[in-house]
Amino acid sequence: MTAVPGWLLRHRVVIEPYRGDSAYGPTYGTAIEISALVSEKVRTVRDKEGREVTSTAQIIAFPDLDCPAESRITLPTGRITRALTAAHHTAPGLPVPQSTEVMCE
């Protein structure tokens, strides 16, 4: 299985993976800058609890991306948002690339 080709991932985003809540609020892992394809388009999606929410940006990245819901994301425009959902797309046995799709608030 192959990953999505790197030359398609034209943007740079910074992801701080959500690690949980503490007495002082949400905690995040180390910030990493990744290559991604970003589409800032308004869509209705379901969050991790099944509620309908509005996504204002979508990110396609390599399949090994660690970006759980609630992660903090800085888009190429400088806007800081959070991950609503992350889906790992695979197709075992088919000649299509694997990727991770993140829907952002």
Jmol script that loads the backbone (N, CA, C; Angstrom):
load data "model"
ATOM      1  N   MET A   1       0.839  -1.172   0.000  1.00  0.00           N
ATOM      2  CA  MET A   1       0.000   0.000   0.000  1.00  0.00           C
ATOM      3  C   MET A   1       0.887   1.239   0.000  1.00  0.00           C
ATOM      4  N   THR A   2       0.504   2.234  -0.739  1.00  0.00           N
ATOM      5  CA  THR A   2       1.284   3.454  -0.817  1.00  0.00           C
ATOM      6  C   THR A   2       0.581   4.588  -0.091  1.00  0.00           C
ATOM      7  N   ALA A   3       1.363   5.540   0.341  1.00  0.00           N
ATOM      8  CA  ALA A   3       0.805   6.724   0.984  1.00  0.00           C
ATOM      9  C   ALA A   3       0.494   7.762  -0.084  1.00  0.00           C
ATOM     10  N   VAL A   4      -0.312   8.730   0.280  1.00  0.00           N
ATOM     11  CA  VAL A   4      -0.619   9.829  -0.630  1.00  0.00           C
ATOM     12  C   VAL A   4       0.706  10.465  -1.060  1.00  0.00           C
ATOM     13  N   PRO A   5       0.888  10.771  -2.357  1.00  0.00           N
ATOM     14  CA  PRO A   5       2.161  11.337  -2.821  1.00  0.00           C
ATOM     15  C   PRO A   5       2.471  12.684  -2.162  1.00  0.00           C
ATOM     16  N   GLY A   6       3.699  12.831  -1.729  1.00  0.00           N
ATOM     17  CA  GLY A   6       4.122  14.056  -1.059  1.00  0.00           C
ATOM     18  C   GLY A   6       3.960  15.308  -1.900  1.00  0.00           C
ATOM     19  N   TRP A   7       4.104  15.177  -3.226  1.00  0.00           N
ATOM     20  CA  TRP A   7       4.004  16.368  -4.080  1.00  0.00           C
ATOM     21  C   TRP A   7       2.578  16.925  -4.123  1.00  0.00           C
ATOM     22  N   LEU A   8       1.581  16.155  -3.657  1.00  0.00           N
ATOM     23  CA  LEU A   8       0.208  16.666  -3.587  1.00  0.00           C
ATOM     24  C   LEU A   8      -0.024  17.492  -2.324  1.00  0.00           C
ATOM     25  N   LEU A   9       0.834  17.327  -1.333  1.00  0.00           N
ATOM     26  CA  LEU A   9       0.663  18.000  -0.044  1.00  0.00           C
ATOM     27  C   LEU A   9       1.416  19.320  -0.070  1.00  0.00           C
ATOM     28  N   ARG A  10       0.772  20.357  -0.569  1.00  0.00           N
ATOM     29  CA  ARG A  10       1.417  21.638  -0.881  1.00  0.00           C
ATOM     30  C   ARG A  10       1.459  22.637   0.274  1.00  0.00           C
ATOM     31  N   HIS A  11       0.744  22.379   1.349  1.00  0.00           N
ATOM     32  CA  HIS A  11       0.683  23.321   2.460  1.00  0.00           C
ATOM     33  C   HIS A  11       1.494  22.811   3.648  1.00  0.00           C
ATOM     34  N   ARG A  12       1.792  23.731   4.571  1.00  0.00           N
ATOM     35  CA  ARG A  12       2.443  23.376   5.834  1.00  0.00           C
ATOM     36  C   ARG A  12       1.496  23.765   6.965  1.00  0.00           C
ATOM     37  N   VAL A  13       1.221  22.818   7.855  1.00  0.00           N
ATOM     38  CA  VAL A  13       0.390  23.087   9.023  1.00  0.00           C
ATOM     39  C   VAL A  13       1.130  22.618  10.269  1.00  0.00           C
ATOM     40  N   VAL A  14       0.785  23.206  11.394  1.00  0.00           N
ATOM     41  CA  VAL A  14       1.384  22.823  12.674  1.00  0.00           C
ATOM     42  C   VAL A  14       0.301  22.138  13.497  1.00  0.00           C
ATOM     43  N   ILE A  15       0.616  20.962  14.004  1.00  0.00           N
ATOM     44  CA  ILE A  15      -0.332  20.184  14.794  1.00  0.00           C
ATOM     45  C   ILE A  15       0.238  19.954  16.184  1.00  0.00           C
ATOM     46  N   GLU A  16      -0.587  20.238  17.185  1.00  0.00           N
ATOM     47  CA  GLU A  16      -0.270  19.934  18.583  1.00  0.00           C
ATOM     48  C   GLU A  16      -1.282  18.875  19.025  1.00  0.00           C
ATOM     49  N   PRO A  17      -0.870  17.598  19.069  1.00  0.00           N
ATOM     50  CA  PRO A  17      -1.810  16.523  19.381  1.00  0.00           C
ATOM     51  C   PRO A  17      -2.419  16.658  20.780  1.00  0.00           C
ATOM     52  N   TYR A  18      -3.725  16.505  20.849  1.00  0.00           N
ATOM     53  CA  TYR A  18      -4.454  16.555  22.123  1.00  0.00           C
ATOM     54  C   TYR A  18      -4.075  15.338  22.964  1.00  0.00           C
ATOM     55  N   ARG A  19      -3.730  15.559  24.229  1.00  0.00           N
ATOM     56  CA  ARG A  19      -3.316  14.473  25.114  1.00  0.00           C
ATOM     57  C   ARG A  19      -4.254  14.275  26.304  1.00  0.00           C
ATOM     58  N   GLY A  20      -5.228  15.151  26.469  1.00  0.00           N
ATOM     59  CA  GLY A  20      -6.174  14.997  27.570  1.00  0.00           C
ATOM     60  C   GLY A  20      -6.355  16.299  28.326  1.00  0.00           C
ATOM     61  N   ASP A  21      -7.156  16.236  29.374  1.00  0.00           N
ATOM     62  CA  ASP A  21      -7.412  17.412  30.203  1.00  0.00           C
ATOM     63  C   ASP A  21      -6.666  17.296  31.519  1.00  0.00           C
ATOM     64  N   SER A  22      -6.275  18.446  32.027  1.00  0.00           N
ATOM     65  CA  SER A  22      -5.635  18.500  33.333  1.00  0.00           C
ATOM     66  C   SER A  22      -6.425  19.482  34.194  1.00  0.00           C
ATOM     67  N   ALA A  23      -5.964  19.732  35.376  1.00  0.00           N
ATOM     68  CA  ALA A  23      -6.632  20.690  36.261  1.00  0.00           C
ATOM     69  C   ALA A  23      -6.577  22.103  35.682  1.00  0.00           C
ATOM     70  N   TYR A  24      -5.678  22.321  34.725  1.00  0.00           N
ATOM     71  CA  TYR A  24      -5.499  23.651  34.151  1.00  0.00           C
ATOM     72  C   TYR A  24      -6.041  23.754  32.726  1.00  0.00           C
ATOM     73  N   GLY A  25      -6.757  22.739  32.258  1.00  0.00           N
ATOM     74  CA  GLY A  25      -7.325  22.761  30.914  1.00  0.00           C
ATOM     75  C   GLY A  25      -6.704  21.700  30.030  1.00  0.00           C
ATOM     76  N   PRO A  26      -6.937  21.795  28.716  1.00  0.00           N
ATOM     77  CA  PRO A  26      -6.427  20.777  27.798  1.00  0.00           C
ATOM     78  C   PRO A  26      -4.901  20.751  27.758  1.00  0.00           C
ATOM     79  N   THR A  27      -4.340  19.551  27.559  1.00  0.00           N
ATOM     80  CA  THR A  27      -2.894  19.419  27.395  1.00  0.00           C
ATOM     81  C   THR A  27      -2.611  18.885  25.999  1.00  0.00           C
ATOM     82  N   TYR A  28      -1.483  19.303  25.443  1.00  0.00           N
ATOM     83  CA  TYR A  28      -1.116  18.956  24.079  1.00  0.00           C
ATOM     84  C   TYR A  28       0.294  18.405  24.031  1.00  0.00           C
ATOM     85  N   GLY A  29       0.548  17.564  23.021  1.00  0.00           N
ATOM     86  CA  GLY A  29       1.879  17.037  22.783  1.00  0.00           C
ATOM     87  C   GLY A  29       2.739  18.077  22.085  1.00  0.00           C
ATOM     88  N   THR A  30       3.941  17.686  21.753  1.00  0.00           N
ATOM     89  CA  THR A  30       4.881  18.561  21.069  1.00  0.00           C
ATOM     90  C   THR A  30       4.355  18.967  19.702  1.00  0.00           C
ATOM     91  N   ALA A  31       4.465  20.242  19.383  1.00  0.00           N
ATOM     92  CA  ALA A  31       4.009  20.752  18.087  1.00  0.00           C
ATOM     93  C   ALA A  31       4.903  20.210  16.969  1.00  0.00           C
ATOM     94  N   ILE A  32       4.263  19.750  15.893  1.00  0.00           N
ATOM     95  CA  ILE A  32       5.014  19.284  14.731  1.00  0.00           C
ATOM     96  C   ILE A  32       4.480  19.979  13.492  1.00  0.00           C
ATOM     97  N   GLU A  33       5.375  20.312  12.589  1.00  0.00           N
ATOM     98  CA  GLU A  33       4.973  20.911  11.312  1.00  0.00           C
ATOM     99  C   GLU A  33       4.940  19.795  10.275  1.00  0.00           C
ATOM    100  N   ILE A  34       3.842  19.702   9.544  1.00  0.00           N
ATOM    101  CA  ILE A  34       3.684  18.638   8.554  1.00  0.00           C
ATOM    102  C   ILE A  34       3.279  19.206   7.205  1.00  0.00           C
ATOM    103  N   SER A  35       3.480  18.409   6.165  1.00  0.00           N
ATOM    104  CA  SER A  35       2.971  18.732   4.834  1.00  0.00           C
ATOM    105  C   SER A  35       1.541  18.223   4.759  1.00  0.00           C
ATOM    106  N   ALA A  36       0.672  19.000   4.131  1.00  0.00           N
ATOM    107  CA  ALA A  36      -0.731  18.617   4.027  1.00  0.00           C
ATOM    108  C   ALA A  36      -1.371  19.329   2.845  1.00  0.00           C
ATOM    109  N   LEU A  37      -2.543  18.874   2.484  1.00  0.00           N
ATOM    110  CA  LEU A  37      -3.373  19.555   1.502  1.00  0.00           C
ATOM    111  C   LEU A  37      -4.546  20.121   2.284  1.00  0.00           C
ATOM    112  N   VAL A  38      -4.714  21.435   2.263  1.00  0.00           N
ATOM    113  CA  VAL A  38      -5.736  22.097   3.069  1.00  0.00           C
ATOM    114  C   VAL A  38      -6.817  22.678   2.166  1.00  0.00           C
ATOM    115  N   SER A  39      -8.056  22.445   2.528  1.00  0.00           N
ATOM    116  CA  SER A  39      -9.198  23.024   1.831  1.00  0.00           C
ATOM    117  C   SER A  39     -10.033  23.757   2.866  1.00  0.00           C
ATOM    118  N   GLU A  40     -10.096  25.076   2.745  1.00  0.00           N
ATOM    119  CA  GLU A  40     -10.920  25.851   3.685  1.00  0.00           C
ATOM    120  C   GLU A  40     -12.298  26.013   3.069  1.00  0.00           C
ATOM    121  N   LYS A  41     -13.162  25.052   3.381  1.00  0.00           N
ATOM    122  CA  LYS A  41     -14.513  25.003   2.855  1.00  0.00           C
ATOM    123  C   LYS A  41     -15.452  24.655   3.993  1.00  0.00           C
ATOM    124  N   VAL A  42     -16.612  25.284   4.030  1.00  0.00           N
ATOM    125  CA  VAL A  42     -17.585  25.015   5.088  1.00  0.00           C
ATOM    126  C   VAL A  42     -18.370  23.756   4.746  1.00  0.00           C
ATOM    127  N   ARG A  43     -18.384  22.815   5.704  1.00  0.00           N
ATOM    128  CA  ARG A  43     -19.105  21.546   5.554  1.00  0.00           C
ATOM    129  C   ARG A  43     -19.754  21.181   6.878  1.00  0.00           C
ATOM    130  N   THR A  44     -20.844  20.455   6.807  1.00  0.00           N
ATOM    131  CA  THR A  44     -21.464  19.904   8.010  1.00  0.00           C
ATOM    132  C   THR A  44     -20.948  18.481   8.193  1.00  0.00           C
ATOM    133  N   VAL A  45     -20.407  18.201   9.388  1.00  0.00           N
ATOM    134  CA  VAL A  45     -19.875  16.868   9.703  1.00  0.00           C
ATOM    135  C   VAL A  45     -20.374  16.466  11.090  1.00  0.00           C
ATOM    136  N   ARG A  46     -20.103  15.241  11.467  1.00  0.00           N
ATOM    137  CA  ARG A  46     -20.429  14.783  12.821  1.00  0.00           C
ATOM    138  C   ARG A  46     -19.149  14.728  13.641  1.00  0.00           C
ATOM    139  N   ASP A  47     -19.219  15.222  14.872  1.00  0.00           N
ATOM    140  CA  ASP A  47     -18.036  15.192  15.734  1.00  0.00           C
ATOM    141  C   ASP A  47     -17.894  13.813  16.378  1.00  0.00           C
ATOM    142  N   LYS A  48     -16.923  13.677  17.275  1.00  0.00           N
ATOM    143  CA  LYS A  48     -16.637  12.369  17.881  1.00  0.00           C
ATOM    144  C   LYS A  48     -17.792  11.843  18.722  1.00  0.00           C
ATOM    145  N   GLU A  49     -18.723  12.717  19.109  1.00  0.00           N
ATOM    146  CA  GLU A  49     -19.883  12.288  19.897  1.00  0.00           C
ATOM    147  C   GLU A  49     -21.147  12.158  19.055  1.00  0.00           C
ATOM    148  N   GLY A  50     -21.027  12.343  17.732  1.00  0.00           N
ATOM    149  CA  GLY A  50     -22.153  12.155  16.833  1.00  0.00           C
ATOM    150  C   GLY A  50     -23.014  13.378  16.585  1.00  0.00           C
ATOM    151  N   ARG A  51     -22.654  14.524  17.155  1.00  0.00           N
ATOM    152  CA  ARG A  51     -23.424  15.747  16.935  1.00  0.00           C
ATOM    153  C   ARG A  51     -23.046  16.372  15.602  1.00  0.00           C
ATOM    154  N   GLU A  52     -24.005  17.019  14.942  1.00  0.00           N
ATOM    155  CA  GLU A  52     -23.706  17.750  13.710  1.00  0.00           C
ATOM    156  C   GLU A  52     -23.008  19.052  14.073  1.00  0.00           C
ATOM    157  N   VAL A  53     -21.851  19.290  13.457  1.00  0.00           N
ATOM    158  CA  VAL A  53     -21.079  20.510  13.680  1.00  0.00           C
ATOM    159  C   VAL A  53     -20.596  21.027  12.328  1.00  0.00           C
ATOM    160  N   THR A  54     -20.112  22.253  12.313  1.00  0.00           N
ATOM    161  CA  THR A  54     -19.621  22.850  11.082  1.00  0.00           C
ATOM    162  C   THR A  54     -18.107  22.775  11.035  1.00  0.00           C
ATOM    163  N   SER A  55     -17.593  22.226   9.954  1.00  0.00           N
ATOM    164  CA  SER A  55     -16.155  22.185   9.703  1.00  0.00           C
ATOM    165  C   SER A  55     -15.835  23.298   8.714  1.00  0.00           C
ATOM    166  N   THR A  56     -14.817  24.108   9.032  1.00  0.00           N
ATOM    167  CA  THR A  56     -14.444  25.206   8.141  1.00  0.00           C
ATOM    168  C   THR A  56     -13.148  24.940   7.396  1.00  0.00           C
ATOM    169  N   ALA A  57     -12.481  23.833   7.705  1.00  0.00           N
ATOM    170  CA  ALA A  57     -11.251  23.465   6.995  1.00  0.00           C
ATOM    171  C   ALA A  57     -11.077  21.955   7.063  1.00  0.00           C
ATOM    172  N   GLN A  58     -10.530  21.399   5.986  1.00  0.00           N
ATOM    173  CA  GLN A  58     -10.256  19.975   5.919  1.00  0.00           C
ATOM    174  C   GLN A  58      -8.794  19.796   5.538  1.00  0.00           C
ATOM    175  N   ILE A  59      -8.146  18.807   6.136  1.00  0.00           N
ATOM    176  CA  ILE A  59      -6.727  18.554   5.905  1.00  0.00           C
ATOM    177  C   ILE A  59      -6.556  17.113   5.452  1.00  0.00           C
ATOM    178  N   ILE A  60      -5.777  16.915   4.395  1.00  0.00           N
ATOM    179  CA  ILE A  60      -5.368  15.577   3.956  1.00  0.00           C
ATOM    180  C   ILE A  60      -3.868  15.489   4.214  1.00  0.00           C
ATOM    181  N   ALA A  61      -3.433  14.406   4.874  1.00  0.00           N
ATOM    182  CA  ALA A  61      -2.022  14.251   5.225  1.00  0.00           C
ATOM    183  C   ALA A  61      -1.615  12.790   5.091  1.00  0.00           C
ATOM    184  N   PHE A  62      -0.362  12.510   5.419  1.00  0.00           N
ATOM    185  CA  PHE A  62       0.153  11.149   5.365  1.00  0.00           C
ATOM    186  C   PHE A  62      -0.630  10.249   6.322  1.00  0.00           C
ATOM    187  N   PRO A  63      -0.690   8.942   6.056  1.00  0.00           N
ATOM    188  CA  PRO A  63      -1.529   8.039   6.843  1.00  0.00           C
ATOM    189  C   PRO A  63      -1.101   7.852   8.303  1.00  0.00           C
ATOM    190  N   ASP A  64       0.134   8.165   8.653  1.00  0.00           N
ATOM    191  CA  ASP A  64       0.600   7.954  10.024  1.00  0.00           C
ATOM    192  C   ASP A  64       0.424   9.180  10.925  1.00  0.00           C
ATOM    193  N   LEU A  65      -0.373  10.144  10.506  1.00  0.00           N
ATOM    194  CA  LEU A  65      -0.565  11.377  11.261  1.00  0.00           C
ATOM    195  C   LEU A  65      -1.225  11.094  12.610  1.00  0.00           C
ATOM    196  N   ASP A  66      -0.651  11.656  13.689  1.00  0.00           N
ATOM    197  CA  ASP A  66      -1.214  11.551  15.037  1.00  0.00           C
ATOM    198  C   ASP A  66      -1.943  12.861  15.323  1.00  0.00           C
ATOM    199  N   CYS A  67      -3.261  12.851  15.096  1.00  0.00           N
ATOM    200  CA  CYS A  67      -4.053  14.063  15.294  1.00  0.00           C
ATOM    201  C   CYS A  67      -5.441  13.686  15.809  1.00  0.00           C
ATOM    202  N   PRO A  68      -5.546  13.341  17.097  1.00  0.00           N
ATOM    203  CA  PRO A  68      -6.858  12.987  17.633  1.00  0.00           C
ATOM    204  C   PRO A  68      -7.784  14.202  17.707  1.00  0.00           C
ATOM    205  N   ALA A  69      -9.074  13.944  17.847  1.00  0.00           N
ATOM    206  CA  ALA A  69     -10.038  15.039  18.017  1.00  0.00           C
ATOM    207  C   ALA A  69      -9.589  15.935  19.168  1.00  0.00           C
ATOM    208  N   GLU A  70      -9.825  17.207  19.049  1.00  0.00           N
ATOM    209  CA  GLU A  70      -9.455  18.261  20.008  1.00  0.00           C
ATOM    210  C   GLU A  70      -8.015  18.745  19.858  1.00  0.00           C
ATOM    211  N   SER A  71      -7.242  18.169  18.936  1.00  0.00           N
ATOM    212  CA  SER A  71      -5.871  18.646  18.712  1.00  0.00           C
ATOM    213  C   SER A  71      -5.918  20.093  18.224  1.00  0.00           C
ATOM    214  N   ARG A  72      -4.881  20.859  18.546  1.00  0.00           N
ATOM    215  CA  ARG A  72      -4.789  22.252  18.115  1.00  0.00           C
ATOM    216  C   ARG A  72      -4.012  22.299  16.800  1.00  0.00           C
ATOM    217  N   ILE A  73      -4.552  23.018  15.814  1.00  0.00           N
ATOM    218  CA  ILE A  73      -3.965  23.060  14.480  1.00  0.00           C
ATOM    219  C   ILE A  73      -3.806  24.509  14.043  1.00  0.00           C
ATOM    220  N   THR A  74      -2.614  24.840  13.529  1.00  0.00           N
ATOM    221  CA  THR A  74      -2.381  26.152  12.942  1.00  0.00           C
ATOM    222  C   THR A  74      -2.331  25.970  11.434  1.00  0.00           C
ATOM    223  N   LEU A  75      -3.277  26.590  10.741  1.00  0.00           N
ATOM    224  CA  LEU A  75      -3.386  26.475   9.284  1.00  0.00           C
ATOM    225  C   LEU A  75      -2.374  27.380   8.596  1.00  0.00           C
ATOM    226  N   PRO A  76      -2.143  27.205   7.284  1.00  0.00           N
ATOM    227  CA  PRO A  76      -1.177  28.044   6.566  1.00  0.00           C
ATOM    228  C   PRO A  76      -1.488  29.541   6.642  1.00  0.00           C
ATOM    229  N   THR A  77      -2.753  29.889   6.827  1.00  0.00           N
ATOM    230  CA  THR A  77      -3.140  31.299   6.934  1.00  0.00           C
ATOM    231  C   THR A  77      -2.803  31.896   8.295  1.00  0.00           C
ATOM    232  N   GLY A  78      -2.401  31.037   9.250  1.00  0.00           N
ATOM    233  CA  GLY A  78      -2.109  31.492  10.604  1.00  0.00           C
ATOM    234  C   GLY A  78      -3.285  31.298  11.551  1.00  0.00           C
ATOM    235  N   ARG A  79      -4.429  30.938  11.019  1.00  0.00           N
ATOM    236  CA  ARG A  79      -5.610  30.711  11.854  1.00  0.00           C
ATOM    237  C   ARG A  79      -5.408  29.453  12.699  1.00  0.00           C
ATOM    238  N   ILE A  80      -5.731  29.556  13.983  1.00  0.00           N
ATOM    239  CA  ILE A  80      -5.618  28.415  14.890  1.00  0.00           C
ATOM    240  C   ILE A  80      -7.009  27.822  15.072  1.00  0.00           C
ATOM    241  N   THR A  81      -7.104  26.525  14.887  1.00  0.00           N
ATOM    242  CA  THR A  81      -8.372  25.815  14.963  1.00  0.00           C
ATOM    243  C   THR A  81      -8.158  24.528  15.742  1.00  0.00           C
ATOM    244  N   ARG A  82      -9.191  23.701  15.848  1.00  0.00           N
ATOM    245  CA  ARG A  82      -9.035  22.412  16.526  1.00  0.00           C
ATOM    246  C   ARG A  82      -9.637  21.317  15.664  1.00  0.00           C
ATOM    247  N   ALA A  83      -9.140  20.119  15.844  1.00  0.00           N
ATOM    248  CA  ALA A  83      -9.620  18.970  15.077  1.00  0.00           C
ATOM    249  C   ALA A  83     -10.960  18.505  15.635  1.00  0.00           C
ATOM    250  N   LEU A  84     -11.916  18.304  14.742  1.00  0.00           N
ATOM    251  CA  LEU A  84     -13.209  17.741  15.127  1.00  0.00           C
ATOM    252  C   LEU A  84     -13.170  16.224  15.033  1.00  0.00           C
ATOM    253  N   THR A  85     -12.654  15.713  13.913  1.00  0.00           N
ATOM    254  CA  THR A  85     -12.529  14.277  13.691  1.00  0.00           C
ATOM    255  C   THR A  85     -11.286  14.010  12.859  1.00  0.00           C
ATOM    256  N   ALA A  86     -10.788  12.796  12.950  1.00  0.00           N
ATOM    257  CA  ALA A  86      -9.686  12.350  12.092  1.00  0.00           C
ATOM    258  C   ALA A  86     -10.039  10.963  11.583  1.00  0.00           C
ATOM    259  N   ALA A  87      -9.914  10.768  10.277  1.00  0.00           N
ATOM    260  CA  ALA A  87     -10.234   9.479   9.661  1.00  0.00           C
ATOM    261  C   ALA A  87      -9.023   8.978   8.896  1.00  0.00           C
ATOM    262  N   HIS A  88      -8.634   7.745   9.148  1.00  0.00           N
ATOM    263  CA  HIS A  88      -7.524   7.123   8.435  1.00  0.00           C
ATOM    264  C   HIS A  88      -8.123   6.327   7.281  1.00  0.00           C
ATOM    265  N   HIS A  89      -7.796   6.720   6.059  1.00  0.00           N
ATOM    266  CA  HIS A  89      -8.337   6.064   4.872  1.00  0.00           C
ATOM    267  C   HIS A  89      -7.359   5.017   4.356  1.00  0.00           C
ATOM    268  N   THR A  90      -7.818   3.774   4.313  1.00  0.00           N
ATOM    269  CA  THR A  90      -7.024   2.685   3.770  1.00  0.00           C
ATOM    270  C   THR A  90      -7.908   1.885   2.826  1.00  0.00           C
ATOM    271  N   ALA A  91      -7.301   1.174   1.928  1.00  0.00           N
ATOM    272  CA  ALA A  91      -8.036   0.316   0.991  1.00  0.00           C
ATOM    273  C   ALA A  91      -7.172  -0.904   0.709  1.00  0.00           C
ATOM    274  N   PRO A  92      -7.089  -1.825   1.660  1.00  0.00           N
ATOM    275  CA  PRO A  92      -6.229  -2.993   1.483  1.00  0.00           C
ATOM    276  C   PRO A  92      -6.533  -3.730   0.175  1.00  0.00           C
ATOM    277  N   GLY A  93      -5.485  -3.991  -0.575  1.00  0.00           N
ATOM    278  CA  GLY A  93      -5.618  -4.728  -1.815  1.00  0.00           C
ATOM    279  C   GLY A  93      -5.974  -3.884  -3.024  1.00  0.00           C
ATOM    280  N   LEU A  94      -6.282  -2.613  -2.815  1.00  0.00           N
ATOM    281  CA  LEU A  94      -6.608  -1.740  -3.943  1.00  0.00           C
ATOM    282  C   LEU A  94      -5.454  -0.782  -4.219  1.00  0.00           C
ATOM    283  N   PRO A  95      -5.247  -0.414  -5.474  1.00  0.00           N
ATOM    284  CA  PRO A  95      -4.126   0.465  -5.822  1.00  0.00           C
ATOM    285  C   PRO A  95      -4.441   1.952  -5.613  1.00  0.00           C
ATOM    286  N   VAL A  96      -4.867   2.298  -4.409  1.00  0.00           N
ATOM    287  CA  VAL A  96      -5.151   3.698  -4.088  1.00  0.00           C
ATOM    288  C   VAL A  96      -4.319   4.104  -2.878  1.00  0.00           C
ATOM    289  N   PRO A  97      -3.939   5.370  -2.790  1.00  0.00           N
ATOM    290  CA  PRO A  97      -3.082   5.797  -1.686  1.00  0.00           C
ATOM    291  C   PRO A  97      -3.816   5.884  -0.352  1.00  0.00           C
ATOM    292  N   GLN A  98      -3.087   5.631   0.717  1.00  0.00           N
ATOM    293  CA  GLN A  98      -3.608   5.793   2.075  1.00  0.00           C
ATOM    294  C   GLN A  98      -3.404   7.232   2.497  1.00  0.00           C
ATOM    295  N   SER A  99      -4.281   7.730   3.372  1.00  0.00           N
ATOM    296  CA  SER A  99      -4.147   9.092   3.872  1.00  0.00           C
ATOM    297  C   SER A  99      -4.917   9.233   5.173  1.00  0.00           C
ATOM    298  N   THR A 100      -4.733  10.372   5.816  1.00  0.00           N
ATOM    299  CA  THR A 100      -5.505  10.740   6.978  1.00  0.00           C
ATOM    300  C   THR A 100      -6.245  12.025   6.645  1.00  0.00           C
ATOM    301  N   GLU A 101      -7.526  12.071   6.943  1.00  0.00           N
ATOM    302  CA  GLU A 101      -8.344  13.257   6.697  1.00  0.00           C
ATOM    303  C   GLU A 101      -8.776  13.824   8.047  1.00  0.00           C
ATOM    304  N   VAL A 102      -8.494  15.108   8.271  1.00  0.00           N
ATOM    305  CA  VAL A 102      -8.855  15.767   9.514  1.00  0.00           C
ATOM    306  C   VAL A 102      -9.849  16.886   9.209  1.00  0.00           C
ATOM    307  N   MET A 103     -10.983  16.853   9.889  1.00  0.00           N
ATOM    308  CA  MET A 103     -11.978  17.918   9.780  1.00  0.00           C
ATOM    309  C   MET A 103     -11.735  18.904  10.916  1.00  0.00           C
ATOM    310  N   CYS A 104     -11.628  20.175  10.588  1.00  0.00           N
ATOM    311  CA  CYS A 104     -11.289  21.198  11.572  1.00  0.00           C
ATOM    312  C   CYS A 104     -12.475  22.107  11.846  1.00  0.00           C
ATOM    313  N   GLU A 105     -12.515  22.609  13.063  1.00  0.00           N
ATOM    314  CA  GLU A 105     -13.573  23.533  13.494  1.00  0.00           C
ATOM    315  C   GLU A 105     -13.524  24.813  12.692  1.00  0.00           C
TER     316      GLU A 105
END
end "model"
wireframe off; spacefill off
backbone 0.3
color backbone group
